Amino acid sequence: MRSPTSEGVFEAAAKIAALLPQTPLLPLEIDGVTVWCKAECLQPIGAFKIRGAWHRLTDLSEGERAAGVVGVSSGNHAQGVAWAARRLGVRATIVMPNDAPQVKLDATRALGAEVVLYDRPGGEDRDEAAARVIAKTGGTLVHAFADPWIIEGQGSTGIELAAQMEAQAGGKATRIVAPCGGGGLSAGLALACPDAEIVPVEPEGWDDVGRSLAAGEIVAVGADAPPTACDALQTPATRPINFAVLKERCPQALWVSPAEVRAAQRLAFSRLRLVVEPGGAAALAAVLAGKAAADGRTAVILSGGNTDPAAFAKVLSGND
C-alpha cells in the first residue's frame, strides 16, 4: 500500500471543492479567547467522513467499481461510503456493530448500502467480519482510517480550514484540535497543515493513539475499556500507516471524560446552534476543559452530528 502524501491531500481537496460547498468556520469565545470551529457536522451525511470516502471511491478502477466496496464503521464512515457509492453507482456493503446508534444504521441503509452486523459487545472482530464479506463478494475494502486515500481525503478539511483561517482569523491555524479514533483525520490534517500543531483528542479509556505516542509504538486499548458514548471514536488501535504520520507531528494526544464531552455538546448547541454527536464534540471538550490551549488562532474540528435524538435531548437536559 502506498503512503498518503501532501500532494494527495491537495488532489482530494480539489475533488471535494468541485462536489461540495465548504463547511463553515465559526468563531466561539471561550474564557475571553476566540476559538475557530470547523463545522464538519454540517456535511451532507453529517460528518467529515464523506471526504475520504469520495476520494477513495473516485480512484477505484473499473474492475473494482464493478465488484463493489466493503466498509467497516459504526456509522459515519458507513454513511460516507454509502453516499459516495450511490452517487457513483457502486454496490456498497457496510459491516457495522450491532450496538451502533440506530440513527446511523437507518441512515446507512437509507443511502442504499447493505448492512452486515457483527457482535461488538460480544467481542467479535470487525476485521474478520469484513474479511468474510470480501471473500464472498470480491469487493474492495474501504477502511475507515488505515487507507492512504481516506487519510488524504480527511486532510482536505485542513486545506479548507487554512484558507478560511487566513480570511477570518488573520492567519493560518497555529493549533488544530481534532477528535481522534484511528487517526485518519489527525494524520490528514498533519499532511495538509504542516505548520500547525495537531492535537488528537480521544475519549477516556479509548486513548490508544495517546498511549501509542507515549510508548513510541502502537498500543491497543485495554481489554477493560469502558463503554463510551463516543461510538465514532471507539477504535481498538491505530494502524502503522496512520502512526507513521502521527508520531512525526503529534507529540501527544489528549483524552476527555464523558462529562466533558456532554458539556461541549451543550455549548455547541447553545452558542453555535449546532447538533454535535459525542465523538464529534471531543476536540471542543478538550479546549473547554482547559486541556488544549487556545491562543486566538486555535481551530477545533466538530467532526460529526449524527446523534440519537433522545440521547441528545438527555444531554441538553443536563440530567447526567
PAZAPA-4460 file (N, C-alpha, C; in steps of 0.05 Angstrom, whole numbers, plus 32768, in hexadecimal, padded with zeros to 4 digits):
% residues 320
    n_x    n_y    n_z   ca_x   ca_y   ca_z    c_x    c_y    c_z   seq   type   mol
   8011   7FE8   8000   8000   8000   8000   8012   8019   8000     1      M     A
   800A   802C   7FEF   801A   8045   7FEF   8015   8055   8008     2      R     A
   8026   8069   800D   8023   807B   8024   8013   8093   801B     3      S     A
   8004   809F   802E   7FF6   80B8   8027   800A   80CF   8024     4      P     A
   8003   80E2   8013   8015   80F8   800E   8007   8113   800F     5      T     A
   8016   8128   8012   800A   8143   8011   7FFE   8148   7FF6     6      S     A
   800B   813E   7FE1   8001   8142   7FC6   7FE6   8134   7FC3     7      E     A
   7FE3   811D   7FCF   7FCA   810F   7FCF   7FB4   811E   7FDE     8      G     A
   7FBB   812C   7FF3   7FA8   813C   8002   7F9D   8152   7FF0     9      V     A
   7FAF   8160   7FE1   7FA6   8175   7FD0   7F95   816A   7FB9    10      F     A
   7F9B   8153   7FAF   7F8B   8146   7F9B   7F6F   8141   7FA6    11      E     A
   7F6E   8136   7FBE   7F54   8130   7FCB   7F44   814A   7FCF    12      A     A
   7F52   815F   7FD8   7F45   8179   7FDD   7F38   8184   7FC3    13      A     A
   7F46   8181   7FAD   7F3B   818A   7F93   7F22   817B   7F8C    14      A     A
   7F22   8161   7F91   7F0A   8150   7F8C   7EF3   815A   7F9D    15      K     A
   7EF8   815E   7FB7   7EE3   8166   7FCA   7ED9   8182   7FC3    16      I     A
   7EEB   8194   7FBB   7EE2   81AF   7FB4   7ED0   81AF   7F9C    17      A     A
   7ED4   819C   7F8A   7EC3   819B   7F72   7EA8   818E   7F78    18      A     A
   7EA5   8181   7F8F   7E8E   8172   7F96   7E7C   817F   7FAB    19      L     A
   7E89   818A   7FC0   7E7A   8193   7FD8   7E82   81AF   7FDF    20      L     A
   7E6F   81BE   7FEB   7E76   81D8   7FF6   7E87   81D5   800F    21      P     A
   7E97   81E9   8015   7EA8   81E8   802C   7E96   81E8   8046    22      Q     A
   7E9E   81D9   805A   7E91   81DB   8073   7E9A   81F5   8081    23      T     A
   7E88   8202   8090   7E90   821C   809C   7EA4   821A   80B2    24      P     A
   7EB3   822F   80B6   7EC6   8233   80CC   7EBA   8248   80DE    25      L     A
   7EB3   823F   80F7   7EA3   8250   8108   7EB4   8259   8121    26      L     A
   7EB4   8273   8127   7EC2   827C   813F   7EB2   8276   8158    27      P     A
   7EC0   826E   816D   7EB4   8268   8186   7EC6   8272   819C    28      L     A
   7EBC   8284   81AD   7ECD   828F   81C3   7ECB   827D   81DB    29      E     A
   7EE3   8274   81E5   7EE5   8264   81FD   7EF9   8271   820F    30      I     A
   7EEF   827A   8226   7F00   8287   823A   7F0F   829F   822E    31      D     A
   7F01   82AE   821D   7F0C   82C6   8212   7F1E   82C3   81FA    32      G     A
   7F21   82AA   81F1   7F32   82A4   81DA   7F21   8298   81C4    33      V     A
   7F25   82A1   81AB   7F16   8296   8194   7F21   827C   818B    34      T     A
   7F10   8268   8189   7F17   824E   817E   7F07   824B   8164    35      V     A
   7F14   8240   8150   7F07   823E   8135   7EFE   8221   8130    36      W     A
   7EE4   821E   812D   7ED7   8204   812C   7ED0   81FD   810F    37      C     A
   7EDB   81E8   8104   7ED6   81DE   80E9   7EBE   81CB   80EB    38      K     A
   7EA7   81D2   80E0   7E8E   81C4   80E4   7E8B   81AD   80D0    39      A     A
   7E9B   8198   80D2   7E98   8181   80C1   7E7E   8171   80C6    40      E     A
   7E72   8177   80DD   7E58   816B   80E3   7E42   8174   80CF    41      C     A
   7E48   8188   80BE   7E35   8192   80AB   7E39   8186   808F    42      L     A
   7E4A   8172   808C   7E4D   8165   8073   7E33   8156   806B    43      Q     A
   7E2F   814F   8052   7E16   8142   804A   7E10   8128   8059    44      P     A
   7E25   811A   8062   7E20   8102   8073   7E24   8108   8090    45      I     A
   7E28   8121   8097   7E2B   8128   80B3   7E47   8123   80BF    46      G     A
   7E5B   811F   80AE   7E76   811A   80B9   7E8B   811D   80A3    47      A     A
   7EA4   8121   80AB   7EBA   8126   8099   7EC1   810D   8088    48      F     A
   7EB6   80F6   8090   7EBE   80DD   8083   7EB7   80DC   8065    49      K     A
   7EA5   80EE   805D   7E9E   80EF   8040   7EB6   80F6   802F    50      I     A
   7ECA   8104   803B   7EE1   810C   802C   7EF3   80F5   8023    51      R     A
   7EFB   80E5   8037   7F0C   80CE   8030   7EFE   80BA   801F    52      G     A
   7EE4   80B6   8024   7ED5   80A2   8014   7ED4   80AA   7FF7    53      A     A
   7ECF   80C4   7FF2   7ECE   80CD   7FD6   7EE9   80CB   7FC8    54      W     A
   7EFE   80D2   7FD6   7F19   80D1   7FCA   7F20   80B3   7FC4    55      H     A
   7F19   80A1   7FD6   7F1F   8085   7FD2   7F0F   8079   7FBB    56      R     A
   7EF5   807D   7FBB   7EE4   8070   7FA7   7EE8   807B   7F8B    57      L     A
   7EEF   8095   7F89   7EF3   80A0   7F6E   7F0E   8097   7F62    58      T     A
   7F1F   808A   7F72   7F38   8080   7F68   7F37   8061   7F64    59      D     A
   7F20   8055   7F67   7F1E   8039   7F61   7F21   8033   7F43    60      L     A
   7F2C   801C   7F3D   7F2D   8014   7F21   7F12   800B   7F18    61      S     A
   7F0E   8007   7EFE   7EF4   7FFE   7EF4   7EED   7FE3   7F00    62      E     A
   7F01   7FD1   7F01   7EFC   7FB7   7F0D   7EF4   7FB8   7F2A    63      G     A
   7F01   7FCA   7F39   7EFA   7FCD   7F55   7EDE   7FD8   7F58    64      E     A
   7ED7   7FEB   7F47   7EBC   7FF6   7F49   7EA7   7FE0   7F43    65      R     A
   7EAD   7FCF   7F30   7E9A   7FBA   7F29   7E96   7FA6   7F40    66      A     A
   7EAB   7FA2   7F4F   7EAA   7F8E   7F65   7E9E   7F9A   7F7F    67      A     A
   7E9D   7FB5   7F80   7E92   7FC2   7F98   7EA6   7FC6   7FAE    68      G     A
   7E9D   7FD3   7FC3   7EAF   7FDA   7FDA   7EA4   7FCF   7FF4    69      V     A
   7EB6   7FCB   8007   7EAE   7FC2   8022   7EBA   7FD6   8036    70      V     A
   7EAA   7FE0   8047   7EB3   7FF2   805C   7EAE   7FE6   8077    71      G     A
   7EBD   7FF0   808C   7EB8   7FE8   80A7   7EB6   8002   80B7    72      V     A
   7EA0   8005   80C6   7E9B   801E   80D3   7E84   801C   80E7    73      S     A
   7E85   802E   80FC   7E6E   8030   810E   7E59   8043   8103    74      S     A
   7E5F   8051   80ED   7E4A   8061   80E1   7E52   8078   80D0    75      G     A
   7E66   8088   80D7   7E6C   80A0   80C7   7E7B   8098   80AD    76      N     A
   7E90   8088   80B0   7E9E   807E   8098   7E8A   806D   8087    77      H     A
   7E79   805E   8094   7E65   804E   8086   7E54   8060   8074    78      A     A
   7E4B   8077   807E   7E3A   8089   806F   7E4B   8096   8058    79      Q     A
   7E64   809D   805E   7E75   80A9   804A   7E79   8096   8032    80      G     A
   7E7F   807D   8038   7E83   8069   8023   7E68   8064   8014    81      V     A
   7E52   8062   8023   7E38   805D   8016   7E30   8074   8004    82      A     A
   7E35   808D   800D   7E2F   80A5   7FFE   7E3E   80A6   7FE4    83      W     A
   7E59   80A1   7FE6   7E6A   80A2   7FCE   7E63   808B   7FBB    84      A     A
   7E5E   8074   7FC6   7E58   805C   7FB5   7E3E   8061   7FA6    85      A     A
   7E2A   806C   7FB3   7E10   8070   7FA5   7E14   8084   7F8F    86      R     A
   7E24   8099   7F94   7E28   80AE   7F7F   7E37   80A3   7F67    87      R     A
   7E49   808F   7F6D   7E5A   8084   7F58   7E4F   806A   7F4C    88      L     A
   7E38   8061   7F56   7E2D   8048   7F4C   7E3C   802F   7F53    89      G     A
   7E48   8030   7F6B   7E58   8019   7F75   7E49   800B   7F8C    90      V     A
   7E4A   7FF1   7F8C   7E3D   7FE2   7FA2   7E4E   7FE4   7FBB    91      R     A
   7E41   7FEA   7FD2   7E4F   7FED   7FEB   7E43   7FDB   8000    92      A     A
   7E55   7FCC   800E   7E4D   7FBC   8025   7E5D   7FC7   803D    93      T     A
   7E4F   7FCD   8052   7E5B   7FD8   806A   7E59   7FC6   8082    94      I     A
   7E6F   7FBF   808E   7E6F   7FAF   80A6   7E6E   7FC2   80BE    95      V     A
   7E58   7FBF   80CD   7E53   7FD1   80E3   7E4E   7FC2   80FD    96      M     A
   7E56   7FCD   8114   7E50   7FBF   812E   7E33   7FBF   8134    97      P     A
   7E2A   7FAA   8141   7E0D   7FA8   8147   7E04   7FBB   815D    98      N     A
   7E18   7FC9   816A   7E10   7FDE   817D   7E15   7FFA   8173    99      D     A
   7E18   7FFD   8158   7E1A   8017   814C   7E01   8027   8151   100      A     A
   7E02   8041   8153   7DEA   8051   8156   7DD6   804C   8140   101      P     A
   7DBD   8048   8147   7DA9   8042   8133   7DA7   8057   811E   102      Q     A
   7DAB   8070   8125   7DAA   8085   8111   7DBF   8081   80FB   103      V     A
   7DD6   8076   8102   7DEB   8072   80EE   7DE5   8059   80DE   104      K     A
   7DDB   8044   80EA   7DD3   802C   80DB   7DBD   8033   80C7   105      L     A
   7DA9   8042   80D0   7D93   8049   80BE   7D9D   805A   80A6   106      D     A
   7DAE   806E   80AC   7DB8   8080   8098   7DC9   8071   8083   107      A     A
   7DD9   805E   808C   7DEA   804F   807A   7DD8   803E   8067   108      T     A
   7DC4   8031   8072   7DB2   8022   8061   7DA3   8034   804E   109      R     A
   7D9B   804B   8057   7D8B   805E   8046   7D9B   8067   802E   110      A     A
   7DB6   8067   8031   7DC7   806F   801B   7DCC   8058   8007   111      L     A
   7DC0   8041   800C   7DC1   802C   7FF8   7DD6   8016   7FFE   112      G     A
   7DE5   8018   8014   7DF9   8004   801A   7DEC   7FEC   8028   113      A     A
   7DF8   7FD5   8023   7DF1   7FBD   8033   7E00   7FBD   804D   114      E     A
   7DF3   7FB9   8063   7E00   7FBA   807D   7E03   7F9D   8088   115      V     A
   7E1B   7F95   808F   7E20   7F7B   809B   7E29   7F81   80B8   116      V     A
   7E1B   7F76   80CC   7E21   7F7C   80E8   7E35   7F68   80F3   117      L     A
   7E46   7F72   8106   7E57   7F60   8115   7E53   7F66   8132   118      Y     A
   7E5B   7F54   8143   7E55   7F56   8160   7E6D   7F63   816F   119      D     A
   7E6E   7F7D   816F   7E83   7F8B   817D   7E83   7F86   819B   120      R     A
   7E6B   7F88   81A8   7E6B   7F83   81C5   7E74   7F66   81CC   121      P     A
   7E6F   7F54   81B9   7E77   7F38   81BE   7E94   7F32   81B7   122      G     A
   7EA3   7F46   81AE   7EBF   7F43   81A8   7EC6   7F39   818C   123      G     A
   7EB2   7F39   817A   7EB8   7F31   815F   7ECA   7F45   8151   124      E     A
   7EDE   7F3B   8143   7EF1   7F4C   8135   7EE5   7F58   811C   125      D     A
   7EE5   7F72   8119   7ED8   7F7F   8102   7EE8   7F7A   80E9   126      R     A
   7F02   7F79   80EA   7F12   7F74   80D2   7F0E   7F58   80C8   127      D     A
   7F0A   7F44   80DA   7F04   7F29   80D1   7EE8   7F28   80C4   128      E     A
   7ED5   7F37   80CF   7EBA   7F39   80C3   7EBC   7F45   80A7   129      A     A
   7ECC   7F5A   80A4   7ECF   7F66   808A   7EDC   7F53   8076   130      A     A
   7EF0   7F44   8080   7EFF   7F32   806E   7EEC   7F1C   8063   131      A     A
   7ED9   7F14   8073   7EC5   7F00   806A   7EB4   7F0C   8053   132      R     A
   7EAC   7F25   8056   7E9C   7F32   8042   7EAC   7F35   8028   133      V     A
   7EC5   7F3D   802B   7ED6   7F41   8013   7EDB   7F26   8005   134      I     A
   7EDF   7F11   8014   7EE3   7EF7   8008   7ECA   7EEE   7FF8   135      A     A
   7EB3   7EF6   8001   7E99   7EEF   7FF4   7E94   7F00   7FDC   136      K     A
   7E99   7F1B   7FDE   7E91   7F2E   7FC9   7EA8   7F35   7FB6   137      T     A
   7EC1   7F32   7FBF   7ED7   7F3C   7FAF   7EDA   7F5A   7FAF   138      G     A
   7ECC   7F67   7FC2   7ECD   7F84   7FC3   7EE7   7F8F   7FCE   139      G     A
   7EEC   7FA8   7FC9   7F04   7FB6   7FD3   7EFF   7FC2   7FEF   140      T     A
   7F11   7FBC   8001   7F0E   7FC7   801C   7F14   7FE5   801B   141      L     A
   7F02   7FF5   8026   7F06   8011   802A   7F07   8016   8048   142      V     A
   7F20   8015   8053   7F24   8016   8070   7F1D   8031   807A   143      H     A
   7F13   8032   8093   7F0A   804B   809E   7F20   805F   80A4   144      A     A
   7F39   8055   80A8   7F4F   8068   80AE   7F6A   805F   80A3   145      F     A
   7F6E   8044   80A0   7F88   803A   8098   7F8A   8037   807A   146      A     A
   7F87   804C   806C   7F87   804C   804F   7F92   8066   8045   147      D     A
   7FA5   8066   8032   7FB1   8080   802A   7F9D   8094   801E   148      P     A
   7F8A   8089   800E   7F76   809B   8002   7F64   80A7   8018   149      W     A
   7F5D   8097   802B   7F4C   80A1   8041   7F5A   80B6   8051   150      I     A
   7F73   80B2   8057   7F83   80C6   8066   7F85   80E0   8056   151      I     A
   7F8B   80DE   803C   7F8D   80F6   802B   7F72   8104   8029   152      E     A
   7F5D   80F4   8026   7F42   8101   8024   7F3B   8110   803E   153      G     A
   7F40   8104   8055   7F3A   8112   806E   7F4C   812B   8071   154      Q     A
   7F64   812A   8066   7F76   8141   8067   7F6B   8159   8057   155      G     A
   7F59   8154   8044   7F4D   816B   8036   7F3F   817E   8048   156      S     A
   7F37   8175   8060   7F2C   8187   8074   7F40   819D   807B   157      T     A
   7F59   8195   807D   7F6E   81A8   8084   7F74   81BC   806E   158      G     A
   7F71   81B4   8054   7F75   81C7   803E   7F60   81DD   803F   159      I     A
   7F47   81D5   8043   7F31   81E9   8047   7F36   81FB   805F   160      E     A
   7F3D   81EE   8075   7F42   81FC   808E   7F57   8211   808B   161      L     A
   7F6D   820B   807E   7F84   821D   807B   7F7B   8237   806D   162      A     A
   7F6C   8234   8057   7F63   824C   8049   7F4F   825C   8059   163      A     A
   7F3D   824E   8067   7F29   825C   8078   7F36   826A   808F   164      Q     A
   7F4A   825E   809B   7F58   826C   80B1   7F67   8285   80A7   165      M     A
   7F73   8283   8090   7F80   829B   8085   7F6C   82B2   8081   166      E     A
   7F54   82AB   8077   7F40   82BF   8071   7F33   82CA   808A   167      A     A
   7F2E   82B9   809E   7F1E   82C0   80B5   7F2E   82C6   80CF   168      Q     A
   7F45   82B8   80D2   7F54   82BA   80EB   7F6E   82C9   80E8   169      A     A
   7F74   82D2   80CF   7F8C   82E2   80CB   7FA5   82D1   80C8   170      G     A
   7FA2   82B7   80C5   7FBA   82A6   80C1   7FB2   8289   80C4   171      G     A
   7FC3   8277   80BC   7FBD   825A   80BD   7FBC   8251   80DA   172      K     A
   7FAF   823B   80DE   7FAD   8230   80F9   7FC8   8229   8105   173      A     A
   7FCD   8231   811D   7FE5   8228   812B   7FE2   820D   8138   174      T     A
   7FC9   8206   813D   7FC3   81EC   814A   7FA8   81E2   8140   175      R     A
   7FA6   81C9   8139   7F8D   81BD   8131   7F87   81A6   8143   176      I     A
   7F71   81A8   8151   7F68   8193   8164   7F52   8183   8157   177      V     A
   7F56   8168   8156   7F44   8157   8146   7F3C   813E   8155   178      A     A
   7F23   8136   8154   7F1B   811C   815F   7F2C   8106   8151   179      P     A
   7F32   80F1   8160   7F43   80DC   8155   7F39   80C1   815D   180      C     A
   7F35   80B0   8149   7F2F   8094   814D   7F48   8084   8145   181      G     A
   7F49   807D   812B   7F60   806F   8121   7F76   8081   8118   182      G     A
   7F70   809B   8114   7F85   80AE   810C   7F85   80B6   80EF   183      G     A
   7F70   80B0   80E1   7F6E   80B8   80C5   7F6C   80D6   80C1   184      G     A
   7F5B   80E3   80D1   7F58   8100   80CF   7F71   810E   80D9   185      L     A
   7F7C   8106   80F0   7F93   8113   80FA   7FAB   8111   80E8   186      S     A
   7FAF   80F9   80DC   7FC5   80F5   80C9   7FC1   8106   80B0   187      A     A
   7FA8   8108   80A6   7FA2   8118   808F   7FA7   8135   8094   188      G     A
   7F9F   813F   80AC   7FA4   815B   80B3   7FC2   8161   80B5   189      L     A
   7FD1   814D   80BF   7FEE   8151   80C1   7FFB   8155   80A6   190      A     A
   7FF1   8146   8092   7FFB   8149   8077   7FF2   8163   806A   191      L     A
   7FDA   816B   8070   7FCE   8183   8064   7FD9   819D   8070   192      A     A
   7FDF   819C   808A   7FE7   81B5   8098   8001   81B0   80A7   193      C     A
   8018   81B0   8098   8031   81A8   80A4   803C   81BC   80B9   194      P     A
   8031   81D5   80B9   803B   81E9   80CC   802A   81EA   80E6   195      D     A
   8015   81DB   80E7   8003   81DC   80FE   8009   81C4   8111   196      A     A
   8006   81C9   812B   8007   81B4   813E   7FED   81A4   813C   197      E     A
   7FEF   818A   8139   7FD7   8179   8137   7FD3   816B   8152   198      I     A
   7FBB   816E   815D   7FB5   8163   8178   7F9E   814F   8175   199      V     A
   7FA3   8135   8174   7F8E   8121   8174   7F81   811F   8190   200      P     A
   7F67   811B   8190   7F58   8119   81A9   7F47   80FF   81A9   201      V     A
   7F4A   80EE   81BD   7F3C   80D5   81BE   7F2A   80D4   81D7   202      E     A
   7F16   80C1   81D7   7F06   80BE   81EF   7F15   80AF   8205   203      P     A
   7F0E   80B4   821D   7F1A   80A7   8234   7F19   8088   8231   204      E     A
   7F2F   807B   8235   7F30   805E   8233   7F35   8054   8217   205      G     A
   7F32   8065   8203   7F36   805D   81E7   7F4D   806D   81DB   206      W     A
   7F61   8073   81EB   7F77   8085   81E3   7F8F   8075   81D9   207      D     A
   7F89   8063   81C5   7F9F   8053   81BA   7FB4   8064   81AC   208      D     A
   7FAB   8079   819E   7FBF   808A   8190   7FD1   8099   81A4   209      V     A
   7FC5   80A3   81B9   7FD5   80B0   81CE   7FE9   809D   81DA   210      G     A
   7FE0   8085   81E1   7FF2   8071   81EC   8008   8069   81D8   211      R     A
   8000   8067   81BF   8014   8060   81AB   8029   8075   81A8   212      S     A
   8020   808E   81A7   8034   80A4   81A5   8047   80A5   81BD   213      L     A
   803C   80A0   81D4   804D   80A0   81EC   8061   8088   81EC   214      A     A
   8058   8072   81E1   8069   805A   81E1   807C   8059   81CA   215      A     A
   8076   8068   81B5   8086   8067   819C   8080   804F   818B   216      G     A
   806B   8041   8191   8062   802A   8181   8044   8027   8185   217      E     A
   8038   8019   8173   801B   8016   8174   8012   8005   818C   218      I     A
   8000   8010   819C   7FF6   8003   81B3   7FD7   8003   81B1   219      V     A
   7FCB   7FEC   81B5   7FAE   7FEA   81B3   7FA1   7FF3   81CD   220      A     A
   7F87   7FF9   81CB   7F78   8000   81E3   7F77   7FE7   81F5   221      V     A
   7F73   7FEC   820F   7F72   7FD5   8221   7F59   7FC4   821E   222      G     A
   7F5B   7FAB   8226   7F44   7F99   8225   7F2D   7FA3   8236   223      A     A
   7F33   7FB4   824A   7F1F   7FBE   825C   7F15   7FDA   8254   224      D     A
   7F19   7FE2   823B   7F10   7FFC   8232   7EF2   8000   8238   225      A     A
   7EEB   8017   8244   7ED0   801B   824D   7EBD   8020   8235   226      P     A
   7EA3   801D   823A   7E90   8025   8225   7E93   8043   8220   227      P     A
   7E8E   804C   8208   7E90   8068   8202   7E7A   8071   81EF   228      T     A
   7E70   8089   81F3   7E5C   8094   81E0   7E69   809D   81C6   229      A     A
   7E84   809F   81C6   7E93   80A8   81AE   7E97   8090   819C   230      C     A
   7E81   8085   8191   7E84   806D   8180   7E95   8072   8168   231      D     A
   7E96   808A   815E   7EA6   8091   8146   7EC4   808F   814C   232      A     A
   7ECB   808F   8165   7EE8   808F   816C   7EF0   8076   817B   233      L     A
   7EDF   8061   8179   7EE3   8049   8187   7EF4   8035   8177   234      Q     A
   7F0D   803C   8174   7F1F   802C   8163   7F33   801D   8175   235      T     A
   7F36   8003   8172   7F48   7FF4   8183   7F65   7FFC   8181   236      P     A
   7F6F   8003   8169   7F8B   800A   8166   7F8E   8019   814B   237      A     A
   7FA1   802C   814B   7FA8   8039   8132   7FB8   8025   8121   238      T     A
   7FBF   802C   8109   7FCE   801B   80F7   7FE8   8028   80EE   239      R     A
   7FFB   8018   80E4   8015   8023   80DD   8014   803A   80C9   240      P     A
   8002   8039   80B6   8000   804E   80A2   7FF9   8069   80AE   241      I     A
   7FE8   8068   80C3   7FE1   8080   80D2   7FF6   8089   80E5   242      N     A
   8001   8075   80F4   8014   807B   8108   802E   8086   80FD   243      F     A
   8035   807E   80E5   804D   8089   80D8   804C   80A7   80D5   244      A     A
   8034   80B1   80CF   8030   80CF   80CD   802E   80DB   80E9   245      V     A
   801E   80CF   80FA   8018   80DB   8114   8031   80DD   8125   246      L     A
   8042   80C9   8125   8059   80CA   8137   806D   80E0   812F   247      K     A
   806C   80E9   8116   807E   80FE   810D   8072   811A   8114   248      E     A
   8057   811C   8116   804B   8136   8118   803C   813C   8132   249      R     A
   8036   8127   8141   8025   812A   8159   8036   8121   8172   250      C     A
   8040   8134   8182   804F   812C   8199   803E   811C   81AD   251      P     A
   8024   8122   81AE   8012   8115   81C0   7FF6   8116   81B7   252      Q     A
   7FE5   8106   81C3   7FC8   8108   81BE   7FBB   810C   81DA   253      A     A
   7FA3   8117   81DA   7F95   811C   81F2   7F7D   8109   81F4   254      L     A
   7F72   8106   820C   7F59   80F8   820F   7F45   8109   821F   255      W     A
   7F2C   8104   821B   7F17   8113   8228   7F03   8100   8235   256      V     A
   7EF7   8109   824B   7EE4   80F9   825A   7EC8   80FB   824E   257      S     A
   7EB6   80E8   8254   7E9A   80EA   824B   7E8D   8104   8253   258      P     A
   7E92   810E   826B   7E86   8127   8274   7E90   813F   8264   259      A     A
   7EAA   813E   825D   7EB5   8154   824D   7EAA   8154   8231   260      E     A
   7EA5   813C   8226   7E99   813A   820B   7E7D   8145   820C   261      V     A
   7E6D   813E   8220   7E52   8148   8222   7E51   8166   8225   262      R     A
   7E63   8171   8234   7E65   818F   8237   7E6B   819C   821C   263      A     A
   7E7C   8190   820C   7E82   819B   81F2   7E6A   8199   81DF   264      A     A
   7E5B   8183   81E0   7E43   8181   81D0   7E2F   8197   81D7   265      Q     A
   7E2C   819C   81F0   7E19   81B0   81F9   7E22   81CC   81F0   266      R     A
   7E3C   81D1   81F2   7E47   81EB   81EA   7E43   81EF   81CC   267      L     A
   7E4A   81DB   81BC   7E47   81DD   819F   7E2A   81E3   8197   268      A     A
   7E17   81D7   81A6   7DFB   81DB   81A0   7DF2   81F7   81A8   269      F     A
   7DFA   8200   81C0   7DF0   8219   81CA   7DFE   8231   81BD   270      S     A
   7E17   822E   81B6   7E26   8245   81AC   7E29   8245   818D   271      R     A
   7E2A   822E   8181   7E2D   822C   8164   7E14   8222   8156   272      L     A
   7E01   8219   8166   7DE8   820E   815B   7DED   81F5   814A   273      R     A
   7E00   81E5   8153   7E08   81CD   8144   7E02   81B4   8154   274      L     A
   7DF9   81A0   8146   7DF6   8185   8152   7E10   8176   814D   275      V     A
   7E1E   816F   8162   7E38   8161   8160   7E36   8147   8170   276      V     A
   7E3D   8131   8163   7E3C   8117   8171   7E53   8116   8185   277      E     A
   7E53   8102   8198   7E68   8101   81AC   7E84   8101   81A1   278      P     A
   7E89   80EE   818E   7EA4   80ED   8183   7EAC   8106   8174   279      G     A
   7E98   8113   8167   7E9E   812B   8158   7EA4   8143   816A   280      G     A
   7E9D   8141   8184   7EA1   8157   8197   7EBB   8153   81A7   281      A     A
   7ECA   813E   81A3   7EE1   8138   81B4   7EF6   814E   81B3   282      A     A
   7EFC   8159   819B   7F10   816D   819A   7F08   8187   81A8   283      A     A
   7EEF   818F   81A4   7EE4   81A6   81B3   7EE5   81A1   81D1   284      L     A
   7EDF   8189   81D9   7EE0   8182   81F5   7EFC   8187   8201   285      A     A
   7F11   8180   81F2   7F2C   8184   81FC   7F33   81A1   81FF   286      A     A
   7F2A   81B2   81ED   7F2F   81CF   81F0   7F1E   81DA   8207   287      V     A
   7F05   81D3   8208   7EF3   81DD   821D   7EFD   81D5   8239   288      L     A
   7F09   81BE   823B   7F13   81B4   8255   7F2F   81BF   825C   289      A     A
   7F3A   81CE   8249   7F55   81D9   824E   7F6C   81C6   8249   290      G     A
   7F66   81AF   823D   7F7B   819C   8237   7F8A   81A2   821E   291      K     A
   7F7D   81AF   820A   7F8A   81B8   81F2   7F8A   81D7   81F2   292      A     A
   7FA1   81E3   81EE   7FA4   8200   81F0   7F96   820E   81D8   293      A     A
   7F8C   8226   81DD   7F80   8237   81C8   7F8F   8251   81C8   294      A     A
   7F98   825A   81B0   7FA8   8272   81AE   7F9D   8287   819A   295      D     A
   7F83   8284   8192   7F78   8296   817F   7F79   828C   8163   296      G     A
   7F8B   8279   815E   7F8C   826C   8143   7F8D   824E   8146   297      R     A
   7F7F   8245   815B   7F7B   8228   815F   7F61   8220   8151   298      T     A
   7F63   820B   8142   7F4B   8201   8133   7F43   81E6   8140   299      A     A
   7F29   81E2   8140   7F1D   81CA   814B   7F0B   81BD   8136   300      V     A
   7F0E   81A3   8132   7EFD   8195   811E   7EE5   8189   812D   301      I     A
   7ECD   8192   8125   7EB4   8186   812E   7EAE   8171   8119   302      L     A
   7EB6   8158   811E   7EB8   8145   8108   7E9F   8137   8100   303      S     A
   7E8A   8136   8111   7E72   8128   810A   7E5A   8131   811A   304      G     A
   7E42   812D   810E   7E29   8135   811C   7E14   8120   811B   305      G     A
   7E1C   8107   8118   7E08   80F1   8116   7E03   80E5   8131   306      N     A
   7DF0   80F0   813F   7DEA   80E6   815A   7DCD   80E0   815D   307      T     A
   7DC7   80CC   816E   7DAC   80C4   8173   7D9D   80DB   8180   308      D     A
   7D85   80E3   8176   7D76   80FA   8181   7D71   80F7   819F   309      P     A
   7D69   80DF   81A8   7D63   80DC   81C4   7D7C   80DF   81D5   310      A     A
   7D92   80D4   81CC   7DAB   80D7   81DB   7DB4   80F4   81DC   311      A     A
   7DB1   8102   81C5   7DB9   811E   81C5   7DA8   812F   81D7   312      F     A
   7D8E   8129   81D7   7D7C   8138   81E9   7D83   8134   8206   313      A     A
   7D8C   811C   820D   7D94   8116   8228   7DAD   8126   822F   314      K     A
   7DC0   8128   821C   7DD8   8138   8220   7DD1   8155   8225   315      V     A
   7DBF   8160   8214   7DB7   817C   8217   7DA9   8182   8231   316      L     A
   7D9B   816E   823B   7D8C   8172   8254   7D9E   8175   826C   317      S     A
   7DB7   816C   8268   7DCA   816E   827E   7DC6   8159   8294   318      G     A
   7DB5   8145   828F   7DB0   8130   82A2   7DC4   811A   829E   319      N     A
   7DDD   811F   82A5   7DF3   810C   82A0   7DF4   80F7   82B6   320      D     A
***
